[in-house]
Every structure is written in C-alpha cells, then in structure tokens.
Amino acid sequence: MKPSSAHQAGWAEYGYCADCNRFQWGLRWHMACTLQGPPTAFALTASRTDERETLLDLRPAPMVGDGPPCGP
C-alpha cells in the first residue's frame, strides 16, 4: 500500500533547493555515514530546515574521557 501525502501534511513545508534552482514541497532525509559506509545517524526534517543545523544535531555526543584531562 502506497502511503498518502496526507500523513506528511503536518511535517512537510516548502523549501528552496539550490541544486535544482526551484522550490519543493515535502520532507528531506539527512544521513551521516562513516568513511567505510555504514550509517551512524539519520534525521527526517521539513524542506526548509537548514542542513548545517541538522548536521550539528547528528554529531555523536562526546564520550566521557574523550577530551583533554581536567585539572593540573
């Protein structure tokens, strides 16, 4: 069964696609992958959502002990 666009109506928005040089209506799929290929994170956003902000949200949270040591 093909999903109808009525399910997307609450999320979908108009957004500008610079590659196509036109406006589009719908949703945008973002995915972050490792250099080897497996996906590490994904997000589904409205078309007008800034890709740079979404990328910052997809970054993994720092693990305890990943940073420089604290204190002297």
N, CA, C, O and CB atoms as a CASP TS submission, in Angstrom:
PFRMAT TS
TARGET T0000
AUTHOR 0000-0000-0000
METHOD Language model
MODEL 1
PARENT N/A
ATOM      1  N   MET     1       0.843  -1.178   0.000  1.00  0.00           N
ATOM      2  CA  MET     1       0.000   0.000   0.000  1.00  0.00           C
ATOM      3  C   MET     1       0.886   1.240   0.000  1.00  0.00           C
ATOM      4  O   MET     1       1.798   1.357   0.819  1.00  0.00           O
ATOM      5  CB  MET     1      -0.958  -0.001   1.218  1.00  0.00           C
ATOM      6  N   LYS     2       0.624   2.139  -0.895  1.00  0.00           N
ATOM      7  CA  LYS     2       1.411   3.362  -1.013  1.00  0.00           C
ATOM      8  C   LYS     2       0.922   4.390   0.005  1.00  0.00           C
ATOM      9  O   LYS     2      -0.274   4.676   0.057  1.00  0.00           O
ATOM     10  CB  LYS     2       1.325   3.935  -2.449  1.00  0.00           C
ATOM     11  N   PRO     3       1.834   4.958   0.828  1.00  0.00           N
ATOM     12  CA  PRO     3       1.397   5.957   1.812  1.00  0.00           C
ATOM     13  C   PRO     3       0.932   7.233   1.119  1.00  0.00           C
ATOM     14  O   PRO     3       1.503   7.645   0.110  1.00  0.00           O
ATOM     15  CB  PRO     3       2.535   6.279   2.801  1.00  0.00           C
ATOM     16  N   SER     4      -0.088   7.839   1.659  1.00  0.00           N
ATOM     17  CA  SER     4      -0.602   9.073   1.062  1.00  0.00           C
ATOM     18  C   SER     4       0.161  10.272   1.601  1.00  0.00           C
ATOM     19  O   SER     4       0.777  10.202   2.664  1.00  0.00           O
ATOM     20  CB  SER     4      -2.110   9.229   1.340  1.00  0.00           C
ATOM     21  N   SER     5       0.115  11.362   0.866  1.00  0.00           N
ATOM     22  CA  SER     5       0.809  12.572   1.294  1.00  0.00           C
ATOM     23  C   SER     5       0.084  13.242   2.453  1.00  0.00           C
ATOM     24  O   SER     5       0.622  14.171   3.055  1.00  0.00           O
ATOM     25  CB  SER     5       0.945  13.546   0.128  1.00  0.00           C
ATOM     26  N   ALA     6      -1.124  12.793   2.779  1.00  0.00           N
ATOM     27  CA  ALA     6      -1.855  13.374   3.902  1.00  0.00           C
ATOM     28  C   ALA     6      -1.125  13.124   5.218  1.00  0.00           C
ATOM     29  O   ALA     6      -1.234  13.924   6.148  1.00  0.00           O
ATOM     30  CB  ALA     6      -3.274  12.800   3.969  1.00  0.00           C
ATOM     31  N   HIS     7      -0.377  12.016   5.305  1.00  0.00           N
ATOM     32  CA  HIS     7       0.384  11.724   6.521  1.00  0.00           C
ATOM     33  C   HIS     7       1.531  12.718   6.705  1.00  0.00           C
ATOM     34  O   HIS     7       1.949  12.978   7.834  1.00  0.00           O
ATOM     35  CB  HIS     7       0.932  10.289   6.477  1.00  0.00           C
ATOM     36  N   GLN     8       2.034  13.267   5.617  1.00  0.00           N
ATOM     37  CA  GLN     8       3.157  14.194   5.670  1.00  0.00           C
ATOM     38  C   GLN     8       2.703  15.639   5.835  1.00  0.00           C
ATOM     39  O   GLN     8       3.535  16.516   6.068  1.00  0.00           O
ATOM     40  CB  GLN     8       3.995  14.062   4.421  1.00  0.00           C
ATOM     41  N   ALA     9       1.432  15.903   5.723  1.00  0.00           N
ATOM     42  CA  ALA     9       0.937  17.279   5.684  1.00  0.00           C
ATOM     43  C   ALA     9       1.337  18.085   6.912  1.00  0.00           C
ATOM     44  O   ALA     9       1.583  19.285   6.793  1.00  0.00           O
ATOM     45  CB  ALA     9      -0.565  17.280   5.550  1.00  0.00           C
ATOM     46  N   GLY    10       1.410  17.476   8.072  1.00  0.00           N
ATOM     47  CA  GLY    10       1.784  18.204   9.270  1.00  0.00           C
ATOM     48  C   GLY    10       3.262  18.528   9.350  1.00  0.00           C
ATOM     49  O   GLY    10       3.641  19.480  10.032  1.00  0.00           O
ATOM     50  N   TRP    11       4.110  17.766   8.673  1.00  0.00           N
ATOM     51  CA  TRP    11       5.561  17.949   8.734  1.00  0.00           C
ATOM     52  C   TRP    11       6.110  18.680   7.523  1.00  0.00           C
ATOM     53  O   TRP    11       7.035  19.482   7.646  1.00  0.00           O
ATOM     54  CB  TRP    11       6.243  16.615   8.863  1.00  0.00           C
ATOM     55  N   ALA    12       5.551  18.412   6.365  1.00  0.00           N
ATOM     56  CA  ALA    12       6.106  18.918   5.118  1.00  0.00           C
ATOM     57  C   ALA    12       5.951  20.429   5.007  1.00  0.00           C
ATOM     58  O   ALA    12       4.975  21.008   5.486  1.00  0.00           O
ATOM     59  CB  ALA    12       5.439  18.241   3.935  1.00  0.00           C
ATOM     60  N   GLU    13       6.938  21.056   4.364  1.00  0.00           N
ATOM     61  CA  GLU    13       6.931  22.500   4.134  1.00  0.00           C
ATOM     62  C   GLU    13       7.572  22.783   2.784  1.00  0.00           C
ATOM     63  O   GLU    13       8.209  21.915   2.187  1.00  0.00           O
ATOM     64  CB  GLU    13       7.680  23.259   5.275  1.00  0.00           C
ATOM     65  N   TYR    14       7.392  24.012   2.312  1.00  0.00           N
ATOM     66  CA  TYR    14       8.097  24.442   1.113  1.00  0.00           C
ATOM     67  C   TYR    14       9.510  24.839   1.487  1.00  0.00           C
ATOM     68  O   TYR    14       9.738  25.456   2.527  1.00  0.00           O
ATOM     69  CB  TYR    14       7.362  25.612   0.419  1.00  0.00           C
ATOM     70  N   GLY    15      10.449  24.485   0.639  1.00  0.00           N
ATOM     71  CA  GLY    15      11.839  24.856   0.840  1.00  0.00           C
ATOM     72  C   GLY    15      12.513  25.057  -0.499  1.00  0.00           C
ATOM     73  O   GLY    15      12.047  24.536  -1.513  1.00  0.00           O
ATOM     74  N   TYR    16      13.601  25.804  -0.519  1.00  0.00           N
ATOM     75  CA  TYR    16      14.323  26.093  -1.753  1.00  0.00           C
ATOM     76  C   TYR    16      15.470  25.114  -1.925  1.00  0.00           C
ATOM     77  O   TYR    16      16.247  24.899  -0.995  1.00  0.00           O
ATOM     78  CB  TYR    16      14.846  27.541  -1.757  1.00  0.00           C
ATOM     79  N   CYS    17      15.581  24.525  -3.090  1.00  0.00           N
ATOM     80  CA  CYS    17      16.669  23.616  -3.426  1.00  0.00           C
ATOM     81  C   CYS    17      17.622  24.353  -4.360  1.00  0.00           C
ATOM     82  O   CYS    17      17.282  24.608  -5.516  1.00  0.00           O
ATOM     83  CB  CYS    17      16.133  22.294  -4.083  1.00  0.00           C
ATOM     84  N   ALA    18      18.811  24.697  -3.871  1.00  0.00           N
ATOM     85  CA  ALA    18      19.773  25.449  -4.680  1.00  0.00           C
ATOM     86  C   ALA    18      20.301  24.612  -5.844  1.00  0.00           C
ATOM     87  O   ALA    18      20.588  25.160  -6.908  1.00  0.00           O
ATOM     88  CB  ALA    18      20.938  25.924  -3.810  1.00  0.00           C
ATOM     89  N   ASP    19      20.433  23.303  -5.664  1.00  0.00           N
ATOM     90  CA  ASP    19      20.915  22.443  -6.748  1.00  0.00           C
ATOM     91  C   ASP    19      19.950  22.435  -7.927  1.00  0.00           C
ATOM     92  O   ASP    19      20.368  22.478  -9.084  1.00  0.00           O
ATOM     93  CB  ASP    19      21.126  21.017  -6.241  1.00  0.00           C
ATOM     94  N   CYS    20      18.663  22.379  -7.627  1.00  0.00           N
ATOM     95  CA  CYS    20      17.642  22.329  -8.681  1.00  0.00           C
ATOM     96  C   CYS    20      17.193  23.721  -9.108  1.00  0.00           C
ATOM     97  O   CYS    20      16.541  23.876 -10.141  1.00  0.00           O
ATOM     98  CB  CYS    20      16.436  21.527  -8.207  1.00  0.00           C
ATOM     99  N   ASN    21      17.543  24.736  -8.314  1.00  0.00           N
ATOM    100  CA  ASN    21      17.136  26.116  -8.564  1.00  0.00           C
ATOM    101  C   ASN    21      15.611  26.247  -8.601  1.00  0.00           C
ATOM    102  O   ASN    21      15.050  26.905  -9.477  1.00  0.00           O
ATOM    103  CB  ASN    21      17.740  26.616  -9.880  1.00  0.00           C
ATOM    104  N   ARG    22      14.956  25.604  -7.632  1.00  0.00           N
ATOM    105  CA  ARG    22      13.499  25.666  -7.558  1.00  0.00           C
ATOM    106  C   ARG    22      13.032  25.380  -6.134  1.00  0.00           C
ATOM    107  O   ARG    22      13.795  24.906  -5.292  1.00  0.00           O
ATOM    108  CB  ARG    22      12.859  24.667  -8.547  1.00  0.00           C
ATOM    109  N   PHE    23      11.772  25.678  -5.894  1.00  0.00           N
ATOM    110  CA  PHE    23      11.164  25.384  -4.603  1.00  0.00           C
ATOM    111  C   PHE    23      10.560  23.987  -4.645  1.00  0.00           C
ATOM    112  O   PHE    23      10.100  23.527  -5.690  1.00  0.00           O
ATOM    113  CB  PHE    23      10.088  26.441  -4.239  1.00  0.00           C
ATOM    114  N   GLN    24      10.567  23.327  -3.508  1.00  0.00           N
ATOM    115  CA  GLN    24       9.983  21.991  -3.424  1.00  0.00           C
ATOM    116  C   GLN    24       9.145  21.889  -2.163  1.00  0.00           C
ATOM    117  O   GLN    24       9.380  22.612  -1.195  1.00  0.00           O
ATOM    118  CB  GLN    24      11.082  20.899  -3.439  1.00  0.00           C
ATOM    119  N   TRP    25       8.175  21.001  -2.174  1.00  0.00           N
ATOM    120  CA  TRP    25       7.329  20.760  -1.019  1.00  0.00           C
ATOM    121  C   TRP    25       7.566  19.338  -0.563  1.00  0.00           C
ATOM    122  O   TRP    25       7.537  18.411  -1.372  1.00  0.00           O
ATOM    123  CB  TRP    25       5.828  21.008  -1.344  1.00  0.00           C
ATOM    124  N   GLY    26       7.801  19.157   0.724  1.00  0.00           N
ATOM    125  CA  GLY    26       7.968  17.806   1.226  1.00  0.00           C
ATOM    126  C   GLY    26       8.904  17.744   2.410  1.00  0.00           C
ATOM    127  O   GLY    26       9.020  18.684   3.196  1.00  0.00           O
ATOM    128  N   LEU    27       9.567  16.608   2.513  1.00  0.00           N
ATOM    129  CA  LEU    27      10.483  16.332   3.610  1.00  0.00           C
ATOM    130  C   LEU    27      11.870  16.066   3.047  1.00  0.00           C
ATOM    131  O   LEU    27      12.021  15.740   1.870  1.00  0.00           O
ATOM    132  CB  LEU    27       9.993  15.134   4.455  1.00  0.00           C
ATOM    133  N   ARG    28      12.874  16.206   3.893  1.00  0.00           N
ATOM    134  CA  ARG    28      14.256  15.969   3.472  1.00  0.00           C
ATOM    135  C   ARG    28      14.879  14.940   4.405  1.00  0.00           C
ATOM    136  O   ARG    28      14.745  15.026   5.625  1.00  0.00           O
ATOM    137  CB  ARG    28      15.084  17.296   3.472  1.00  0.00           C
ATOM    138  N   TRP    29      15.561  13.967   3.812  1.00  0.00           N
ATOM    139  CA  TRP    29      16.227  12.898   4.553  1.00  0.00           C
ATOM    140  C   TRP    29      17.702  13.249   4.683  1.00  0.00           C
ATOM    141  O   TRP    29      18.362  13.523   3.681  1.00  0.00           O
ATOM    142  CB  TRP    29      16.041  11.514   3.849  1.00  0.00           C
ATOM    143  N   HIS    30      18.227  13.243   5.905  1.00  0.00           N
ATOM    144  CA  HIS    30      19.643  13.505   6.175  1.00  0.00           C
ATOM    145  C   HIS    30      20.233  12.237   6.785  1.00  0.00           C
ATOM    146  O   HIS    30      19.606  11.594   7.627  1.00  0.00           O
ATOM    147  CB  HIS    30      19.835  14.751   7.136  1.00  0.00           C
ATOM    148  N   MET    31      21.439  11.884   6.354  1.00  0.00           N
ATOM    149  CA  MET    31      22.083  10.697   6.904  1.00  0.00           C
ATOM    150  C   MET    31      23.584  10.937   7.008  1.00  0.00           C
ATOM    151  O   MET    31      24.207  11.448   6.077  1.00  0.00           O
ATOM    152  CB  MET    31      21.786   9.452   6.032  1.00  0.00           C
ATOM    153  N   ALA    32      24.155  10.566   8.142  1.00  0.00           N
ATOM    154  CA  ALA    32      25.598  10.648   8.358  1.00  0.00           C
ATOM    155  C   ALA    32      26.159   9.231   8.338  1.00  0.00           C
ATOM    156  O   ALA    32      25.604   8.320   8.953  1.00  0.00           O
ATOM    157  CB  ALA    32      25.938  11.372   9.711  1.00  0.00           C
ATOM    158  N   CYS    33      27.268   9.060   7.620  1.00  0.00           N
ATOM    159  CA  CYS    33      27.893   7.739   7.488  1.00  0.00           C
ATOM    160  C   CYS    33      29.371   7.825   7.838  1.00  0.00           C
ATOM    161  O   CYS    33      29.969   8.901   7.805  1.00  0.00           O
ATOM    162  CB  CYS    33      27.712   7.184   6.055  1.00  0.00           C
ATOM    163  N   THR    34      29.945   6.690   8.170  1.00  0.00           N
ATOM    164  CA  THR    34      31.385   6.621   8.382  1.00  0.00           C
ATOM    165  C   THR    34      32.069   6.565   7.018  1.00  0.00           C
ATOM    166  O   THR    34      31.401   6.408   5.996  1.00  0.00           O
ATOM    167  CB  THR    34      31.771   5.383   9.260  1.00  0.00           C
ATOM    168  N   LEU    35      33.385   6.691   6.997  1.00  0.00           N
ATOM    169  CA  LEU    35      34.119   6.598   5.732  1.00  0.00           C
ATOM    170  C   LEU    35      34.005   5.206   5.118  1.00  0.00           C
ATOM    171  O   LEU    35      34.149   5.052   3.905  1.00  0.00           O
ATOM    172  CB  LEU    35      35.590   6.950   5.947  1.00  0.00           C
ATOM    173  N   GLN    36      33.748   4.195   5.942  1.00  0.00           N
ATOM    174  CA  GLN    36      33.593   2.832   5.442  1.00  0.00           C
ATOM    175  C   GLN    36      32.194   2.592   4.865  1.00  0.00           C
ATOM    176  O   GLN    36      31.990   1.618   4.139  1.00  0.00           O
ATOM    177  CB  GLN    36      33.874   1.832   6.559  1.00  0.00           C
ATOM    178  N   GLY    37      31.227   3.467   5.178  1.00  0.00           N
ATOM    179  CA  GLY    37      29.906   3.361   4.586  1.00  0.00           C
ATOM    180  C   GLY    37      28.728   3.167   5.511  1.00  0.00           C
ATOM    181  O   GLY    37      27.643   3.651   5.186  1.00  0.00           O
ATOM    182  N   PRO    38      28.861   2.488   6.652  1.00  0.00           N
ATOM    183  CA  PRO    38      27.683   2.274   7.490  1.00  0.00           C
ATOM    184  C   PRO    38      27.122   3.587   8.046  1.00  0.00           C
ATOM    185  O   PRO    38      27.886   4.457   8.465  1.00  0.00           O
ATOM    186  CB  PRO    38      28.028   1.335   8.637  1.00  0.00           C
ATOM    187  N   PRO    39      25.804   3.734   8.054  1.00  0.00           N
ATOM    188  CA  PRO    39      25.206   4.945   8.618  1.00  0.00           C
ATOM    189  C   PRO    39      25.376   4.993  10.135  1.00  0.00           C
ATOM    190  O   PRO    39      25.315   3.971  10.818  1.00  0.00           O
ATOM    191  CB  PRO    39      23.719   5.021   8.256  1.00  0.00           C
ATOM    192  N   THR    40      25.591   6.201  10.641  1.00  0.00           N
ATOM    193  CA  THR    40      25.742   6.385  12.081  1.00  0.00           C
ATOM    194  C   THR    40      24.583   7.168  12.679  1.00  0.00           C
ATOM    195  O   THR    40      24.304   7.041  13.871  1.00  0.00           O
ATOM    196  CB  THR    40      27.047   7.092  12.383  1.00  0.00           C
ATOM    197  N   ALA    41      23.898   7.982  11.864  1.00  0.00           N
ATOM    198  CA  ALA    41      22.771   8.769  12.355  1.00  0.00           C
ATOM    199  C   ALA    41      21.922   9.205  11.163  1.00  0.00           C
ATOM    200  O   ALA    41      22.411   9.291  10.036  1.00  0.00           O
ATOM    201  CB  ALA    41      23.262  10.007  13.177  1.00  0.00           C
ATOM    202  N   PHE    42      20.649   9.479  11.427  1.00  0.00           N
ATOM    203  CA  PHE    42      19.777   9.977  10.367  1.00  0.00           C
ATOM    204  C   PHE    42      18.721  10.888  10.965  1.00  0.00           C
ATOM    205  O   PHE    42      18.451  10.851  12.166  1.00  0.00           O
ATOM    206  CB  PHE    42      19.117   8.812   9.596  1.00  0.00           C
ATOM    207  N   ALA    43      18.125  11.712  10.097  1.00  0.00           N
ATOM    208  CA  ALA    43      17.066  12.621  10.526  1.00  0.00           C
ATOM    209  C   ALA    43      16.138  12.891   9.349  1.00  0.00           C
ATOM    210  O   ALA    43      16.571  12.901   8.197  1.00  0.00           O
ATOM    211  CB  ALA    43      17.658  13.951  11.081  1.00  0.00           C
ATOM    212  N   LEU    44      14.885  13.104   9.638  1.00  0.00           N
ATOM    213  CA  LEU    44      13.884  13.482   8.654  1.00  0.00           C
ATOM    214  C   LEU    44      13.376  14.856   9.057  1.00  0.00           C
ATOM    215  O   LEU    44      12.821  15.021  10.143  1.00  0.00           O
ATOM    216  CB  LEU    44      12.713  12.428   8.567  1.00  0.00           C
ATOM    217  N   THR    45      13.562  15.849   8.183  1.00  0.00           N
ATOM    218  CA  THR    45      13.202  17.226   8.515  1.00  0.00           C
ATOM    219  C   THR    45      12.330  17.825   7.425  1.00  0.00           C
ATOM    220  O   THR    45      12.193  17.264   6.338  1.00  0.00           O
ATOM    221  CB  THR    45      14.458  18.081   8.719  1.00  0.00           C
ATOM    222  N   ALA    46      11.746  18.969   7.732  1.00  0.00           N
ATOM    223  CA  ALA    46      10.990  19.720   6.731  1.00  0.00           C
ATOM    224  C   ALA    46      11.958  20.275   5.688  1.00  0.00           C
ATOM    225  O   ALA    46      13.146  20.434   5.969  1.00  0.00           O
ATOM    226  CB  ALA    46      10.168  20.870   7.395  1.00  0.00           C
ATOM    227  N   SER    47      11.467  20.566   4.508  1.00  0.00           N
ATOM    228  CA  SER    47      12.326  21.004   3.400  1.00  0.00           C
ATOM    229  C   SER    47      13.100  22.273   3.701  1.00  0.00           C
ATOM    230  O   SER    47      14.219  22.436   3.214  1.00  0.00           O
ATOM    231  CB  SER    47      11.499  21.216   2.170  1.00  0.00           C
ATOM    232  N   ARG    48      12.540  23.167   4.482  1.00  0.00           N
ATOM    233  CA  ARG    48      13.221  24.441   4.719  1.00  0.00           C
ATOM    234  C   ARG    48      14.229  24.403   5.865  1.00  0.00           C
ATOM    235  O   ARG    48      14.872  25.414   6.146  1.00  0.00           O
ATOM    236  CB  ARG    48      12.205  25.502   4.997  1.00  0.00           C
ATOM    237  N   THR    49      14.379  23.273   6.523  1.00  0.00           N
ATOM    238  CA  THR    49      15.330  23.156   7.626  1.00  0.00           C
ATOM    239  C   THR    49      16.753  23.290   7.102  1.00  0.00           C
ATOM    240  O   THR    49      17.106  22.693   6.085  1.00  0.00           O
ATOM    241  CB  THR    49      15.152  21.811   8.364  1.00  0.00           C
ATOM    242  N   ASP    50      17.566  24.075   7.797  1.00  0.00           N
ATOM    243  CA  ASP    50      18.954  24.296   7.395  1.00  0.00           C
ATOM    244  C   ASP    50      19.759  23.011   7.579  1.00  0.00           C
ATOM    245  O   ASP    50      19.777  22.434   8.667  1.00  0.00           O
ATOM    246  CB  ASP    50      19.586  25.455   8.210  1.00  0.00           C
ATOM    247  N   GLU    51      20.418  22.569   6.520  1.00  0.00           N
ATOM    248  CA  GLU    51      21.187  21.326   6.569  1.00  0.00           C
ATOM    249  C   GLU    51      22.345  21.413   7.551  1.00  0.00           C
ATOM    250  O   GLU    51      22.711  20.409   8.163  1.00  0.00           O
ATOM    251  CB  GLU    51      21.711  20.981   5.188  1.00  0.00           C
ATOM    252  N   ARG    52      22.925  22.592   7.710  1.00  0.00           N
ATOM    253  CA  ARG    52      24.060  22.746   8.626  1.00  0.00           C
ATOM    254  C   ARG    52      23.635  22.525  10.070  1.00  0.00           C
ATOM    255  O   ARG    52      24.365  21.908  10.844  1.00  0.00           O
ATOM    256  CB  ARG    52      24.688  24.134   8.474  1.00  0.00           C
ATOM    257  N   GLU    53      22.461  23.023  10.437  1.00  0.00           N
ATOM    258  CA  GLU    53      21.971  22.812  11.798  1.00  0.00           C
ATOM    259  C   GLU    53      21.650  21.344  12.042  1.00  0.00           C
ATOM    260  O   GLU    53      21.914  20.811  13.119  1.00  0.00           O
ATOM    261  CB  GLU    53      20.732  23.672  12.061  1.00  0.00           C
ATOM    262  N   THR    54      21.080  20.697  11.035  1.00  0.00           N
ATOM    263  CA  THR    54      20.766  19.276  11.164  1.00  0.00           C
ATOM    264  C   THR    54      22.043  18.463  11.333  1.00  0.00           C
ATOM    265  O   THR    54      22.079  17.527  12.131  1.00  0.00           O
ATOM    266  CB  THR    54      19.976  18.780   9.940  1.00  0.00           C
ATOM    267  N   LEU    55      23.088  18.810  10.592  1.00  0.00           N
ATOM    268  CA  LEU    55      24.360  18.099  10.713  1.00  0.00           C
ATOM    269  C   LEU    55      24.926  18.223  12.123  1.00  0.00           C
ATOM    270  O   LEU    55      25.454  17.255  12.669  1.00  0.00           O
ATOM    271  CB  LEU    55      25.370  18.633   9.691  1.00  0.00           C
ATOM    272  N   LEU    56      24.819  19.408  12.713  1.00  0.00           N
ATOM    273  CA  LEU    56      25.307  19.580  14.086  1.00  0.00           C
ATOM    274  C   LEU    56      24.517  18.711  15.060  1.00  0.00           C
ATOM    275  O   LEU    56      25.071  18.206  16.036  1.00  0.00           O
ATOM    276  CB  LEU    56      25.218  21.055  14.507  1.00  0.00           C
ATOM    277  N   ASP    57      23.223  18.538  14.793  1.00  0.00           N
ATOM    278  CA  ASP    57      22.401  17.683  15.657  1.00  0.00           C
ATOM    279  C   ASP    57      22.736  16.204  15.478  1.00  0.00           C
ATOM    280  O   ASP    57      22.528  15.410  16.396  1.00  0.00           O
ATOM    281  CB  ASP    57      20.920  17.915  15.368  1.00  0.00           C
ATOM    282  N   LEU    58      23.251  15.826  14.310  1.00  0.00           N
ATOM    283  CA  LEU    58      23.562  14.422  14.035  1.00  0.00           C
ATOM    284  C   LEU    58      24.920  13.994  14.588  1.00  0.00           C
ATOM    285  O   LEU    58      25.216  12.801  14.647  1.00  0.00           O
ATOM    286  CB  LEU    58      23.526  14.175  12.545  1.00  0.00           C
ATOM    287  N   ARG    59      25.747  14.960  14.994  1.00  0.00           N
ATOM    288  CA  ARG    59      27.060  14.597  15.537  1.00  0.00           C
ATOM    289  C   ARG    59      26.887  13.767  16.797  1.00  0.00           C
ATOM    290  O   ARG    59      25.989  14.030  17.597  1.00  0.00           O
ATOM    291  CB  ARG    59      27.904  15.859  15.836  1.00  0.00           C
ATOM    292  N   PRO    60      27.738  12.769  16.978  1.00  0.00           N
ATOM    293  CA  PRO    60      27.631  11.970  18.207  1.00  0.00           C
ATOM    294  C   PRO    60      28.039  12.785  19.428  1.00  0.00           C
ATOM    295  O   PRO    60      28.896  13.665  19.348  1.00  0.00           O
ATOM    296  CB  PRO    60      28.502  10.706  18.105  1.00  0.00           C
ATOM    297  N   ALA    61      27.422  12.483  20.536  1.00  0.00           N
ATOM    298  CA  ALA    61      27.766  13.154  21.791  1.00  0.00           C
ATOM    299  C   ALA    61      29.155  12.698  22.234  1.00  0.00           C
ATOM    300  O   ALA    61      29.501  11.530  22.056  1.00  0.00           O
ATOM    301  CB  ALA    61      26.704  12.854  22.898  1.00  0.00           C
ATOM    302  N   PRO    62      29.953  13.594  22.806  1.00  0.00           N
ATOM    303  CA  PRO    62      31.293  13.188  23.255  1.00  0.00           C
ATOM    304  C   PRO    62      31.197  12.171  24.389  1.00  0.00           C
ATOM    305  O   PRO    62      30.348  12.280  25.273  1.00  0.00           O
ATOM    306  CB  PRO    62      32.106  14.417  23.714  1.00  0.00           C
ATOM    307  N   MET    63      32.064  11.207  24.344  1.00  0.00           N
ATOM    308  CA  MET    63      32.108  10.175  25.377  1.00  0.00           C
ATOM    309  C   MET    63      32.955  10.672  26.544  1.00  0.00           C
ATOM    310  O   MET    63      33.838  11.511  26.364  1.00  0.00           O
ATOM    311  CB  MET    63      32.677   8.841  24.810  1.00  0.00           C
ATOM    312  N   VAL    64      32.692  10.164  27.714  1.00  0.00           N
ATOM    313  CA  VAL    64      33.476  10.529  28.890  1.00  0.00           C
ATOM    314  C   VAL    64      34.909  10.056  28.668  1.00  0.00           C
ATOM    315  O   VAL    64      35.143   8.895  28.332  1.00  0.00           O
ATOM    316  CB  VAL    64      32.870   9.908  30.200  1.00  0.00           C
ATOM    317  N   GLY    65      35.854  10.954  28.856  1.00  0.00           N
ATOM    318  CA  GLY    65      37.252  10.605  28.674  1.00  0.00           C
ATOM    319  C   GLY    65      37.785  10.917  27.291  1.00  0.00           C
ATOM    320  O   GLY    65      38.967  10.689  27.033  1.00  0.00           O
ATOM    321  N   ASP    66      36.950  11.436  26.379  1.00  0.00           N
ATOM    322  CA  ASP    66      37.412  11.764  25.035  1.00  0.00           C
ATOM    323  C   ASP    66      38.192  13.073  24.982  1.00  0.00           C
ATOM    324  O   ASP    66      39.019  13.261  24.089  1.00  0.00           O
ATOM    325  CB  ASP    66      36.237  11.839  24.096  1.00  0.00           C
ATOM    326  N   GLY    67      37.943  13.967  25.911  1.00  0.00           N
ATOM    327  CA  GLY    67      38.576  15.278  25.877  1.00  0.00           C
ATOM    328  C   GLY    67      39.899  15.296  26.613  1.00  0.00           C
ATOM    329  O   GLY    67      40.367  14.270  27.107  1.00  0.00           O
ATOM    330  N   PRO    68      40.497  16.478  26.680  1.00  0.00           N
ATOM    331  CA  PRO    68      41.756  16.599  27.421  1.00  0.00           C
ATOM    332  C   PRO    68      41.505  16.394  28.911  1.00  0.00           C
ATOM    333  O   PRO    68      40.396  16.632  29.390  1.00  0.00           O
ATOM    334  CB  PRO    68      42.412  17.980  27.169  1.00  0.00           C
ATOM    335  N   PRO    69      42.504  15.964  29.635  1.00  0.00           N
ATOM    336  CA  PRO    69      42.316  15.745  31.069  1.00  0.00           C
ATOM    337  C   PRO    69      42.023  17.057  31.792  1.00  0.00           C
ATOM    338  O   PRO    69      42.544  18.110  31.424  1.00  0.00           O
ATOM    339  CB  PRO    69      43.556  15.076  31.674  1.00  0.00           C
ATOM    340  N   CYS    70      41.201  16.982  32.804  1.00  0.00           N
ATOM    341  CA  CYS    70      40.842  18.167  33.588  1.00  0.00           C
ATOM    342  C   CYS    70      41.827  18.335  34.742  1.00  0.00           C
ATOM    343  O   CYS    70      42.340  17.363  35.296  1.00  0.00           O
ATOM    344  CB  CYS    70      39.386  18.057  34.124  1.00  0.00           C
ATOM    345  N   GLY    71      42.070  19.574  35.079  1.00  0.00           N
ATOM    346  CA  GLY    71      42.925  19.849  36.230  1.00  0.00           C
ATOM    347  C   GLY    71      44.401  19.860  35.885  1.00  0.00           C
ATOM    348  O   GLY    71      44.783  19.617  34.740  1.00  0.00           O
ATOM    349  N   PRO    72      45.225  20.142  36.879  1.00  0.00           N
ATOM    350  CA  PRO    72      46.678  20.235  36.637  1.00  0.00           C
ATOM    351  C   PRO    72      47.332  18.887  36.463  1.00  0.00           C
ATOM    352  O   PRO    72      48.543  18.810  36.254  1.00  0.00           O
ATOM    353  CB  PRO    72      47.349  20.961  37.770  1.00  0.00           C
TER
END
